[in-house]
Amino acid sequence: MAPVGTEPKKNLFINGSWIEAKQYVSLTSPYDGEVIAEIPSATEEEVNKAIETAYGARETMAKMPAHKRASILENLANLLETRKGEAARIIALEAAKPITTAKAEVDRTIQTYKFAAEEAKRIHGETVPLDAAPDGENRVAFTIREPIGVIGAITPFNFPMNLVAHKVGPAIASGNTIVLKPASQTPLSSFFLAELLQEAGMPIGAFNVVTGSGRSVGDQIVSDERVAMITFTGSPAVGIGIRNKAGLKRVTLELGSNAAAIIDEGVNLDKVISRCVGGAFAFQGQVCISLQRVYVHENEYERFVEKFVETTKQLNIGDPLDPKTDVSALISKGDVKRALDWIEEAKQDGAEIVVGGNAEGNILLPTVLLNVDPSQKVSCQEVFAPIVLINKVSSIDEAIDLVNDSRYGLQAGVYTGNVATAFDAVEKLHVGGVIINDIPTFRVDNMPYGGVKESGFGREGIKYAVEEMTEMKLAVFNRN
């Protein structure tokens, strides 16, 4: 098979074969609108075939020894390493992710599959001291973890390889089969993965890729009783809908955020600024933990704003395939319009635009807003665009209250030189992760990752996802 991205027409990947679909749609570049490929739009019959195939292969995967599951994942990581330039180009083309950022995503994806290979060998239970109870004398008990069956993975556009890896990697490690529905804008990365998994030794039928709209393909995967678990990354509205339809299925939801950072007085701003600018504008702010809100102590506020604006103005805007580009096109024209509307609403309510605030084609220029009311959409909703607001606070407690005054709670960052302040922040911030002396955008791929409130529930990070994707079974031996 020719490398993905060189063919004008892609096919569904079902039961270890590339299947021509009945319907196709054109995939266009977010950057220049050019057609990249023709993508299958799976019918109900085709989705059913993928689920049926995964269901039929579940015993093969469940019985596969841990070392063989680990070997598949190791092979996959090695294959991706040899073709990582091609992989990064695919991401840049379909998502308009700047190529340098795309290369970093591929490197992380390789690490993620390596973590998954290691975790495949570490799935274990524990002994239970039954004789702690009088009726448990002369009894021995232990637990084991078993795969749950078919995993339905529904993935977003913003990390089309690494967020797929966070679902596919632990599913393989734990002996489950997979039906993957990638985001409509970024299917090429998943077809590329299917190609590599074939070569890596994945059993026929254990991994399937179906493309199409979430409303048809996604809903069918969610509602099919043969699918044991749904793992989804996307919007709260869709996530809530999935949970309502899933019944007794396991569900892991990662639903985004309006992530915030707190800057305490006395912080060395020269060490903070470039990191904050990167966290705000990397991949055009289309990151679940992108830095969207910054709360700066009043004694540091003026200097922070000055340095932040100066650094923002140095960002390079342009073609995602240019290695010098820092910020390129948003994923769709609709997102550009939405972001501009939100900026205008904030401006009408008294916000000050100190950088950006306008678009060039599909590129929304990096935008910095000051004095934004917390009720404005750019503050209280997930902006998912290169927009950051900076507000002044008189104390860290005030900042913590503002961070918590949100329907979301994924991660938050706190810069401080005071240990007591750091511990207070960890205790008081109502989020899934508190990052001390770094931005909320920090993530490495073996840490537990997930949120509270409308940021979802369940945890990713390979070890923690394996726990979500396995069932605990108890065995008790009576020696009386």
N, C-alpha and C positions, 0 to 999 in steps of 0.2 A: 504493500500500500504506500502511495506517495505521502510525503509529510503533510500533516494537517495544515490548512492554510494555502496550499498550492492548488487545490482542486476547487472548482466552482460549486460543486454539489456534494453535500455530506449525507450520510445515511444513518438510520437508527442502529444502535448496537444492542442486539438482543440474542441471547443464547449463543454467545461467542461468534456471531456473524454480523456483518454489515447488511442491514435490511433496507431495501428501497421502500420509502414511504409512499402513501397515496397522495399526500399533500406536502407542498413546500412553500416557504416564505423567504424573502430576501433579507439578508443580514447586512446592514450598512454601518459604515464607520461613524462613530460619534463625532470625530474630528472634522472630516471633510464630506461625509454623506455618500462616499463611494460604496458600491456593493462589494462586500468581502466574499460572501458565499451564499449558496442556497441551502436553507436549513429545513429539515423535516419537521412538520407539524403533526405529531402523532394523533391517530384516531383512537377512539375508545377500544377498538379491537386490538390495535398495536400496543397500547398501554397494558391491556389485559394479558397479552402474550408475554410482555416483559415481566409482569408480576407472577404469572404462572410459571415462567422459567425460573425466576429466583426462588419461588416456593418449592419447586421440584429439586433445586440444587441445595436446599438448606441442610439436608442430612450429610451430603458430601462435605460441606464446609464444617459442620458441627463435629464430624469424626476426624477431621484433619488434625494431625499432631501439631502441637504448638511450634515445634522447630520448622515445620513446613510452612505454616502461616507466616512465621518470622522471615523465612527465606524468600517468600513472594514479595514481602514488603522491602526487604533488603535489595532484591533484584530491581524492584521498582525505583527505589532511591538511586541506585547506580545508573539505571537507564536514563533517569531524569537528569542526572549529573552530566552525562555525555551529550545530552540534547538540550541543555538549559538555555542556550542562545536562541534556539528555535522556540522554546517554550515562552521565553520573555517576549519575543516578537509577536506571538499569538496574543498574549495579554494586551500588549500595546495596541495592536490593531483592533481588537474587538471591544476593548474597554476604554481606549484612549488614555491608558495609564502611562505616564512618562517612562521611557524604556529603562532608565536607571532604577526607578522604583519597581518596575516589573521584574527586573533582574533580582532585586532584593526579595521580592515575593517568591520567586522560584527557589532561591537559596533557602528561604524559610520552609518552603514546601518539602524540599529534600530533607531538612531536619525533622519535619513533622512525621514523614514516613519512617525515618530512622527511629524516632521515639516510639512509633507504633510497633516497629519490629521488636524493639526491646520489651515493650509492654506485653507483647504476645507471649513472652516467656515468663511473665510474672503474674499471671492470673491465678490466684489461689484463694482458698478459704481459710478457716481457722478451726481449732478444736474448741469444744464447748464443755466446761466443767459441770456436767449434770449432777455430780454428787454434792454440789452446793445446796441442793434440795434433798430432803430425806428420801423422796421417791426416786431420786436419780442414782442411788447407790448401785455400784456394779454395772453402770451403763456408760458407754463411750459414744460421744457425738462429735461430728465434724461437719463443716459446710463445704460445698463446692459451688463454683459459678459456671453456669451453662449459657450458651448463646440463646437468644430469644427467637431467632428466625430471620424474617425478611425486614430489612431496614429501608424505609422510604426516606431518601435524602433530598431535600429541596433547598437549593443553594442560591446565594445572591450574586450580583454582578461585580461587587467591588473587590473581592479577592477570589477570582474564579478558579485559581488552583489551590491556594492554601486553605480557604474555608471549605472547599471540597475535601481536601486531605483530612481536615478535622472531623469529617463524617465518615469518609471511606476508610481511612487508616484504622481507627478503632473498631470499625465494623469487621474488617478483615482480621485484625488481631484477635478479636473475640469469637471468630468462627461464624459470623453471620453472612448472609447474602444481601445484595444491595440492588435497589432500583433508584437510579439517580436522575433527578430532573433539575438540570442547571437553569440559571436565569436565561431568559430569552435573548438578552443582548450578548451573553458570553458563553455560548455552547461549544465553541471550538476548543477551549481548554479541556472540557470534559471528553470530547471525542479523542483528543490527543491522549488523555489519561487512559481511555479504553484501549487504545493502540498499545500503550506501554504495558498495561496489565496483561494483555494477551501474551506479549513477549515475556513477561515476568513469571508466567506459569499459573495464572489465575484459572481455577477450574471453569469449564464451560458452563454458562448459565448463572454463575455466582455474582457477576457484575453486569448490569445492564444500564444503558443510557437512553432515555426517551426525552424528546424536546417538544415544546409547545407551550401554550398559555397555562398560567397557573390555575385559571378558572376551570379549565377542562382537564388537562393532564394532572395538575397538582391535586385537584379535588378528587379525582379518581383514585390516586394513590392513597390519599388520606382516608377515604371511605372504604377501601377494599379490606375485608376481614382477614385476608391472608397476610397483610402487612402488619407486623407486630409492633413497630415503632416508627414514629415520624421524628426526624431531626431537621429543624428548620431555622434558617437565619433570614430575617427580613423585617417587614414593618409590623408594628403592634396590631394594626387592624387585621392583617392577614393571619398573624399568629393566633389571635383570639379566635378567629374563624376556624382555624385548624383545630384548636383545642376543643371547640364546641362540636366539631364533626368527628373527632377521633374516637369518641367513646372510651373504651377501656384500654386503648393502645397506650404504650409509653409515648410521651412527648417531651422533647427538649426544644425549648424556644429561646433564641437569642434575638432580641427585638430592637436593639439600638438604644440611643441615648442622646442627651445634649450635654456631653461631658464637660466638666469644669476643672479649673486649676485655681488654687489659692496661693497668693504670693505674700508671705509674711514680711514684716519690716526687718531690715538688717540682712536680707538675702543678697548674695553677690549676683547682681543682675547680668553681668557679663557672661556668667555661666548658664543663665536661665533663658535668655532671649532667643538664641538660635534654636534651642530645643523647643520652645513654645511656638515659634513661627513654623518650624517643621511639623509639629503636632497639629497645628491649625490648618495647614495648607497642603500637606502631603496628599497625593491623589485627589487634588481639588476638594479636600474636605469630605470626600465620600468614604469615610471610615466610621464604623460604629462608635469608636472611642476617640474620634477626632476632637481636638480641643475647640470647643464652641464658645465657652464662657470663661472669662478670667476675672477673678476678684482680687484686687491689689490693695494692700494696706495704704492708707492715705499718705503715709510718709515716703512711699516709694512710687506712688502712682504716676506723677508727672514724668519722672525719669524712665519708668517702665514703658509708658506710652511712646515717648520720644524714640527710645531704642527699638521698640517693636515695630513702629512705623518705618523707621530707617531701614531695618533689616527686610521688612516686607517688600519695600520698593526695589530691592536688589534681586528679587526672584525673576527667573526667566520664564517667559510665556511663549507657548508655541506648539510645534509638531511633537506628538508623543514619541516619534521615532528618533528625534534629535536627543543625543545624550545630555545636552546642556539644559533641556527643558525641565522646569520644576512644576509648572502648572499648565494643563492642557484643557481639552473640552470636557464639559459635564456629559453625563451619559445620554441625555436627551434634550431636545429643544424645550420640552415641557418643563424640565427641571430648571433650565435657565430662566424661563418666564416666571416660574413660581418663586425662585430665589430673588429675582428683581422686584417682584411684587411685595415680598416680605421686607426687603430693604426699604422700599418706598413707604410702606406702612409704618415702619420704625421711624423713618425720617419725619413723617407727618406728625408723629407723636413726640417729637423733640430730640430724637437721636441725632448724633453728629457723625457724618461720614468723613473719616480722615484719610482713607485710602480706598480706591476702587469704587464700587457701587454701580458699575456699568459692565457691559459685555461687548466682546468682539467676536461676532459669529456665535459659536457654541461655547466659547470660552468666557466664563464669568471671571473678571479680574479679581484677584485677592482683595477682600474687603474687610476693613476694620471699622467698627462702630463704637462710639462712646455714648455714655448716658442713656443706655437702653432700658426702658421700663420692663420689669420682669414679665409683664403680661403680653408683651409683643411676641409674635411667632418666632422671630429670630432668636429669642431667649428661651421660651417655654416649650417649643417643639423642636424636633430633630431637623436641623437645617440641611444637612447632607450636601454642602456646597462650601466653597472657599470663603466663608464668612466667620468672623470671630468678633465677639463683643468684649470690651474691657470696661469694668466698672470699679469705682472707688469704694472701699469699705473702711470703717473706723476701727474694726477689730476682727480677729479671726473667728470669734463666735458669730459675728454678723455674717461673715462669709460662709460659714458652715450652714447657717440657717438659710441663706440664699441658695446654696447648692442643694440642700434637702427640699427646698420648695419647688419640687419638680415631680412630674408623673413618672420620670425615669430614675434609674439608679444602677448604672453599669459600673463605671469606674470614676474615680476622682483623684486628682493629683494635689499634693500639698508641698510647697517649698517653704522650709523653715529651718532655722538653726537651733531651735529650742526643742529638746527631747520631750518635755512635758506637753508642749503644743502638739507635737507629732502624735503622741499617744492619745491625747484628747480627740484629735481629728479621727484617728482610727476608730475610736469608740463611738463618736457622735455622728459621723457621716453614714447615711443610710444608702449604701451602694454595695455592689458585689465585690469590689476591690479598691483599696486605698493605696495609692502609690506615693510614698514619701520621698521628697526631693527629686521628683520627676513628673512628667506630664501624664495625664490619664491615658494617653495613647500608647503607653508602654505595654507590650505583651511579648512574652516568649512562649513557645508552643507546648511546653510541658507543664505550665502553671494552670491551676483551676481558673476558668474564665466563664463568667456569666453574671447576671444581674438580678435585681429585685424590682418590685413594682412593675411598671410596663416595659422594663428592659428584659423581662422574661423569667424563666426558671429552668433549673437543670444546669449542669456545668459541662463545658468542653475543656480541652486539655486532655491528652490521650488517656492517661490513667483514669481520669474522672469520667470520660466518655465511655470507656470500657465498662465501668460500673453501671452506667445507665443502660448499656446494651447487653447486659447479662442478667440472668435470674439466679438468685441464691437458692440452693437446694440443701436441705438438712438430711443427714444420715445418722441414725441412732442404732447402736448395737447393744442388745440386752445380754449381759453375761451372767445373769442370775440362773 
